[in-house]
Amino acid sequence: MKFFLAVTDDDWFHYLAHHEPDEVNFWRPSSTTNFKAINEGAPFLFKLHSPNDYVVGGGFFVRHSILPLSLAWDAFGIKNGAATYGRFRELIIKLRNDKVLNPSIGCTILTEPFFFDREDWIPVPSNWSKNIVQGKTYNTNDAIGNRLWSQVQKRLADKESHPKEPELVYEEYEQYGKKYEIRSRIGQGAFRVLVTDAYSRRCSITGEKTLPVLEAAHIKPYAESGPNLTSNGLLLRSDMHILFDKGYMTITNDLNVEVSRRIREKYENGKEYYAFHGRELSQIPESANEQPSQAFLEWHQENVYKP
């Protein structure tokens, strides 16, 4: 198994260690390339800046995405490692060579992060170089990588808040000829990013691509035990999201839009929305595994929709 050891900002680490969130955004101030060092679901470990050459925690890799700073904040809030949007933006701008109001940043999304107490920090492996700026990939098939991952596992097992074997849940599927492992217990922020990217940043009904008005909607609500899986999500313009959640709209099993007659009956309006009735979704994910699940669609049709 490949895993990654990343150089981590000390303040970012200590802030998040104090809050112990369920997910984190390991951001970079400017990033135009995808992160391909490890597969989704693999460990992503934290190493502090020198002279603190220690492995101090980590998480599990969900996705890397290039996001506008504002969307990264809307999705993750303090899980970005800053108390306010203003402080978050200040950290980004300080590290960039421009003064763009809402710059795009690299976001490496991690789930189930863990933070070791000072006495549990692990010295970096012997082959770690002082010249490494961003990080290094290790492999448990190699002696050094296997030793490091074993040390991490032992500390996880010793932490009272973790079971002896870290509870990992995977959904396996084939994509682009490679086998990826996706952690199914992801947070709300990761869900928003996964759905936004899966639908190519366009509303699945209208095709709208103005990001500030697009929202990741659960087909089966999270409050009703609906999971944070892309197959339980739709990217919707905010007004479509409201109508969908309130049962005035649903999606059929063949991915057509169905609009309830009750909009006209209750509000004597809705001409714009009825124009979408019977249409196919204008945008769906390329991967079949990320497309709306029939089981979740049927749940919405039977439990939410008001025909």
For each residue, the residues with C-beta under 8 A, 3 or more apart:
1: 42 43 139 140 141 149
2: 37 38 39 42 137 138 139 140
3: 38 42 43 44 45 137 138 139 140 145 149
4: 37 38 42 43 44 45 61 135 136 137 138
5: 45 46 47 55 124 125 128 135 136 137 138 148
6: 26 44 45 46 47 108 134 135
7: 47 48 49 132 133 134 135
8: 12 13 26 46 47 48 49 56
9: 12 13 49 81
10: 13 14 48 49 52
11: 14 15 81
12: 8 9 15 16 81
13: 8 9 10 16 17 46 48 56 57 81 115
14: 10 11 17 18
15: 11 12 18 19 81 82 83
16: 12 13 19 20 21 24 79 81 113 115
17: 13 14 20 57 115
18: 14 15
19: 15 16 78 79
20: 16 17 113 115
21: 16 24 78 79 113 187
22: 111 112 113 187
23: 59 62 76 79 109 110 111 112 113 186 187 189 190
24: 16 21 59 76 79 80 81 109 110 113
25: 72 75 76 79 80 81 107 108 109 110 189
26: 6 8 44 59 107 108 109 110
27: 72 80 81 92 105 106 107 108
28: 31 105 106 108 134
29: 91 92 95 96 103 105 106
30: 95 96 103 104 105 106
31: 28 66 104 105 106
32: 66 106
33:
34: 64
35: 64 106 108
36:
37: 2 4 135 137
38: 2 3 4 42 43 44 61 137
39: 2 42 61 178 180 181
40: 61 62 63 180 181 182 183
41: 60 61 62 168 170 180 181 182 183
42: 1 2 3 4 38 39 60 61 181
43: 1 3 4 38 58 59 60 61 149 152
44: 3 4 6 26 38 58 59 60 61 108 110
45: 3 4 5 6 55 57 58 148 152
46: 5 6 8 13 55 56 57 58
47: 5 6 7 8 53 54 55 56 124 128 135
48: 7 8 10 13 52 53 54 56
49: 7 8 9 10 52
50: 53 130
51:
52: 10 48 49 56 121
53: 47 48 50 123 124 128
54: 47 48 121 122 123 124
55: 5 45 46 47 58 116 121 122 123 124 148 151 152
56: 8 13 46 47 48 52 115 116 121 122
57: 13 17 45 46 113 114 115 116
58: 43 44 45 46 55 110 113 114 152
59: 23 24 26 43 44 110 111 112 113 114
60: 41 42 43 44 110 111 112 168 183
61: 4 38 39 40 41 42 43 44 64 108 109 110
62: 23 40 41 109 110 111 182 183 186 190 194
63: 40 109 190 193 194 197
64: 34 35 61 106 107 108 109
65: 107 109 193 196 197
66: 31 32 104 105 106 107
67: 71 72 75 104 105 107 193
68: 71 72 102 103 104 105 211
69: 72 73 88 89 92 102 103 104 105
70: 73 74 85 102 212
71: 67 68 74 75 196 211
72: 25 27 67 68 69 75 76 80 88 105 107
73: 69 70 76 77 80 85 88 89
74: 70 71 77 192
75: 25 67 71 72 188 189 190 192 193
76: 23 24 25 72 73 79 80 189
77: 73 74 80 189
78: 19 21 81 82 83
79: 16 19 21 23 24 25 76 187 189
80: 24 25 27 72 73 76 77 88
81: 9 11 12 13 15 16 24 25 27 78 88
82: 15 78 85 87 88 91
83: 15 78 87
84: 87 88
85: 70 73 82 88 89
86: 89 90
87: 82 83 84 90 91
88: 69 72 73 80 81 82 84 85 91 92
89: 69 73 85 86 92 93
90: 86 87 93 94
91: 29 82 87 88 94 95
92: 27 29 69 88 89 95 96 103 105
93: 89 90 96 99 103
94: 90 91
95: 29 30 91 92
96: 29 30 92 93 99 100 103
97:
98: 103
99: 93 96
100: 96 103
101:
102: 68 69 70
103: 29 30 68 69 92 93 96 98 100
104: 30 31 66 67 68 69
105: 27 28 29 30 31 66 67 68 69 72 92
106: 27 28 29 30 31 32 35 64 66
107: 25 26 27 64 65 66 67 72 193
108: 6 25 26 27 28 35 44 61 64
109: 23 24 25 26 61 62 63 64 65 189 190 193
110: 23 24 25 26 44 58 59 60 61 62 113
111: 22 23 59 60 62 183 185 186 187 190
112: 22 23 59 60 166 183 185
113: 16 20 21 22 23 24 57 58 59 110
114: 57 58 59 156 159 162
115: 13 16 17 20 56 57
116: 55 56 57 120 121 122 155
117: 120
118: 121
119:
120: 116 117 155 158
121: 52 54 55 56 116 118
122: 54 55 56 116 148 151 152 155
123: 53 54 55
124: 5 47 53 54 55 128
125: 5 128 138 144 145 147 148
126: 144
127: 144
128: 5 47 53 124 125 132 136
129: 132 136
130: 50
131:
132: 7 128 129 135 136
133: 7
134: 6 7 28
135: 4 5 6 7 37 47 132
136: 4 5 128 129 132
137: 2 3 4 5 37 38
138: 2 3 4 5 125 142 144 145 148 149
139: 1 2 3 142 145
140: 1 2 3 145 146 149
141: 1 145 146
142: 138 139 145 146
143: 146 147
144: 125 126 127 138 147 148
145: 3 125 138 139 140 141 142 148 149
146: 140 141 142 143 149 150
147: 125 143 144 150 151
148: 5 45 55 122 125 138 144 145 151 152
149: 1 3 43 138 140 145 146 152 153
150: 146 147 153 154
151: 55 122 147 148 154 155
152: 43 45 55 58 122 148 149 155 156
153: 149 150 156 157 166
154: 150 151 157 158
155: 116 120 122 151 152 158 159
156: 114 152 153 159 162 166
157: 153 154 162 163 164 165 166
158: 120 154 155
159: 114 155 156 162
160:
161:
162: 114 156 157 159 166
163: 157 166 167
164: 157
165: 157
166: 112 153 156 157 162 163
167: 163
168: 41 60 183
169: 183 184 185
170: 41 181 182 183 184
171: 181 182 184 229 289
172: 179 180 181 182
173: 179 180 182 287 289
174: 177 178 179
175: 178 180 287 289
176:
177: 174
178: 39 174 175
179: 172 173 174
180: 39 40 41 172 173 175
181: 39 40 41 42 170 171 172
182: 40 41 62 170 171 172 173
183: 40 41 60 62 111 112 168 169 170 186
184: 169 170 171 227 228 229
185: 111 112 169 227 228
186: 23 62 111 183 190 191 194 228 229
187: 21 22 23 79 111 190 191 228
188: 75 191 192 222 228
189: 23 25 75 76 77 79 109 192 193
190: 23 62 63 75 109 111 186 187 193 194 228
191: 186 187 188 194 195 216 218 228 229 230 233
192: 74 75 188 189 195 196 215 216
193: 63 65 67 75 107 109 189 190 196 197
194: 62 63 186 190 191 197 198 216 230 233 290
195: 191 192 198 199 216 217 230 233 234 235
196: 65 71 192 193 199 201 211 214 216 235
197: 63 65 193 194 200 201
198: 194 195 230 233 235 285 287 290
199: 195 196 202 203 204 234 235 283 284 285
200: 197 283
201: 196 197 209 211 214 235
202: 199 207 208 209 214 235 282 283
203: 199 206 207 208 209 214 235 236 237 240 282 283
204: 199 234 235 236 281 282 283 284
205: 234 236 237 240 257 276 279 281 282
206: 203 237 240 276 282
207: 202 203 282 283
208: 202 203 213 214 237
209: 201 202 203 214
210: 213 214
211: 68 71 196 201 214
212: 70
213: 208 210 237 238
214: 196 201 202 203 208 209 210 211 235 236 237 238
215: 192 235 236 237 238 241
216: 191 192 194 195 196 233 234 235
217: 195 233 234 235 236 241 244 245
218: 191 221 222 226 228 232 233
219: 226 232 233 234 251 292 293 296 297 299 300
220: 224 225 226 227 232 296 299 300
221: 218 224 226 245
222: 188 218 225 226 228
223: 226
224: 220 221 303
225: 220 222
226: 218 219 220 221 222 223 232 296 299
227: 184 185 220 232
228: 184 185 186 187 188 190 191 218 222 232
229: 171 184 186 191 232 233 293
230: 191 194 195 198 233 285 289 290
231: 289 290 291 292 293 296
232: 218 219 220 226 227 228 229 292 293 296
233: 191 194 195 198 216 217 218 219 229 230 292
234: 195 199 204 205 216 217 219 244 251 292
235: 195 196 198 199 201 202 203 204 214 215 216 217 283
236: 203 204 205 214 215 217 240 241 244
237: 203 205 206 208 213 214 215 240 241
238: 213 214 215 241 242
239: 242 243
240: 203 205 206 236 237 243 244 249
241: 215 217 236 237 238 244 245
242: 238 239 245 246
243: 239 240 246 248 249 259 263 273
244: 217 234 236 240 241 248 249 250 300
245: 217 221 241 242 304
246: 242 243
247: 250 260 304 305 306
248: 243 244 259 260 262 263 273 306
249: 240 243 244 257 258 259 260 273 305
250: 244 247 258 260 297 300 301 304 305
251: 219 234 255 256 257 258 281 292 297 300
252: 255 256 257 258 297 301
253: 294 297 298
254: 280
255: 251 252 280 281 284 291 292
256: 251 252 278 279 280 281
257: 205 249 251 252 276 277 278 279 280 281
258: 249 250 251 252 277 278 305 307
259: 243 248 249 263 270 273 274 276 277
260: 247 248 249 250 263 305 306 307
261: 264 265 307
262: 248 265 266 306
263: 243 248 259 260 266 267 269 270 273 274
264: 261 267 268 269 270 274
265: 261 262
266: 262 263
267: 263 264 270
268: 264
269: 263 264
270: 259 263 264 267 273 274
271: 274 275
272: 275
273: 243 248 249 259 263 270 276 277
274: 259 263 264 270 271 277
275: 271 272
276: 205 206 257 259 273 279
277: 257 258 259 273 274
278: 256 257 258
279: 205 256 257 276 282
280: 254 255 256 257
281: 204 205 251 255 256 257 284
282: 202 203 204 205 206 207 279
283: 199 200 202 203 204 207 235
284: 199 204 255 281 291 292
285: 198 199 230 290 291
286: 290
287: 173 175 198 290 291
288: 291
289: 171 173 175 230 231
290: 194 198 230 231 285 286 287
291: 231 255 284 285 287 288
292: 219 231 232 233 234 251 255 284 296 297
293: 219 229 231 232 296 297
294: 253 297 298
295: 298 299
296: 219 220 226 231 232 292 293 299 300
297: 219 250 251 252 253 292 293 294 300 301
298: 253 294 295 301 302
299: 219 220 226 295 296 302 303 304
300: 219 220 244 250 251 296 297 303 304 305
301: 250 252 297 298 304 305
302: 298 299 305
303: 224 299 300
304: 245 247 250 299 300 301
305: 247 249 250 258 260 300 301 302
306: 247 248 260 262
307: 258 260 261
